[in-house]
Amino acid sequence: MDAARLRRDADIAAVWSEGMRIQHSMFALRARPNGLDVIRVAVAAPRSLGRAVTRNRSRRRLREAFRAAIDELAKGPGWDLVILARPQTASAAFADLRKAAAVTLGSLAARVAAT
């Protein structure tokens, strides 16, 4: 299953207010079941991260890291994910980002399985 983009402000706000939280030093993740058969992802980078080039690069890197790691979560129902970049995202090695994304999605899958 491939990840789609989560674009509507109302959907993003619903995930942010109602979704379960998982914190990491490189990003914050909020996740909420969406009742669909697709995983939708939104990536945000606050202005405190730096200039536009830095924010855009951080968003692209996070989006790709999660796209590669999404297979673990794709076995079940659909989810909406909102990922908020943190300053460590800009300077982290891409391998570390991929590993963090995989660990975080694994943790989300384990939390869902436990409930």
ZIRA-V803444 format. One record per pair of residues at least 12 apart in sequence whose C-alpha atoms are under 8 Angstrom apart, sorted by the first residue. I is the first residue (numbers start at 0). J is the second residue. D is the distance in Angstrom with one decimal. If there is no record, write none. Layout:
I/J/D + I/J/D
//
This chain:
0/37/7.2 + 0/38/7.9 + 0/69/8.0 + 0/70/6.8 + 0/73/5.8 + 1/37/7.5 + 1/38/7.3 + 1/66/7.2 + 1/69/7.6 + 1/70/8.0 + 2/37/6.7 + 2/38/5.1 + 2/39/5.5 + 2/40/6.6 + 2/66/6.3 + 2/69/7.3 + 3/37/7.0 + 3/38/6.2 + 3/39/4.6 + 3/40/6.2 + 4/39/5.1 + 4/40/5.0 + 4/41/6.0 + 5/39/4.9 + 5/40/5.0 + 5/41/5.0 + 5/79/7.1 + 5/80/7.8 + 6/41/6.8 + 11/41/7.4 + 11/81/6.8 + 14/29/6.4 + 14/30/6.2 + 14/31/5.6 + 14/79/6.8 + 14/80/7.2 + 14/81/6.9 + 15/29/6.1 + 15/30/8.0 + 15/81/7.0 + 17/31/7.1 + 18/30/4.8 + 18/31/4.5 + 19/31/6.5 + 21/103/7.2 + 21/107/7.7 + 23/99/7.8 + 23/103/7.8 + 24/85/7.2 + 24/87/7.0 + 25/84/6.5 + 25/85/5.2 + 25/86/6.9 + 25/87/5.1 + 25/88/5.1 + 25/96/7.7 + 25/99/8.0 + 26/82/6.5 + 26/83/5.4 + 26/84/4.6 + 26/85/5.0 + 26/88/7.1 + 27/82/5.7 + 27/83/5.1 + 27/84/6.7 + 27/85/7.5 + 28/80/6.9 + 28/81/5.8 + 28/82/4.6 + 28/83/6.4 + 29/80/5.7 + 29/81/5.2 + 29/82/6.5 + 30/78/6.6 + 30/79/5.7 + 30/80/4.6 + 30/81/6.5 + 31/78/5.6 + 31/79/5.3 + 31/80/6.7 + 32/76/7.4 + 32/77/6.0 + 32/78/4.3 + 32/79/6.1 + 33/77/5.6 + 33/78/5.1 + 33/79/5.9 + 34/76/6.9 + 34/77/6.0 + 34/78/7.5 + 35/76/6.8 + 35/77/5.0 + 35/78/7.5 + 36/76/5.7 + 36/77/4.7 + 37/73/7.9 + 37/76/7.4 + 37/77/4.6 + 37/78/6.8 + 38/73/7.2 + 38/77/4.9 + 38/78/4.7 + 38/79/5.8 + 38/80/7.5 + 39/77/7.8 + 39/78/6.3 + 39/79/4.8 + 39/80/6.1 + 40/62/7.8 + 40/79/6.0 + 40/80/4.8 + 40/81/5.9 + 40/82/7.6 + 41/80/6.2 + 41/81/4.8 + 41/82/6.2 + 42/58/5.9 + 42/61/7.3 + 42/62/6.7 + 42/81/5.8 + 42/82/4.7 + 42/83/6.0 + 42/84/7.4 + 43/58/6.6 + 43/81/7.5 + 43/82/6.2 + 43/83/4.9 + 43/84/6.2 + 44/57/7.2 + 44/58/6.4 + 44/83/5.9 + 44/84/5.0 + 44/85/7.3 + 45/83/7.8 + 45/84/7.3 + 48/84/7.9 + 48/85/6.8 + 48/86/5.4 + 53/89/6.7 + 54/89/7.9 + 56/89/7.3 + 57/84/6.9 + 57/88/6.0 + 57/89/5.4 + 58/84/7.1 + 60/93/7.3 + 60/96/7.9 + 61/84/7.6 + 61/88/7.8 + 61/96/7.1 + 64/93/7.6 + 64/96/6.1 + 64/97/4.6 + 64/100/6.2 + 65/97/6.9 + 65/100/5.5 + 65/101/7.3 + 67/97/7.4 + 68/97/6.9 + 68/100/6.2 + 68/101/5.0 + 68/104/7.3 + 69/101/7.6 + 69/104/7.2 + 71/101/7.8 + 71/104/6.9 + 71/105/6.5 + 71/108/7.5 + 72/104/6.4 + 72/105/7.2 + 72/107/7.9 + 72/108/6.0
//
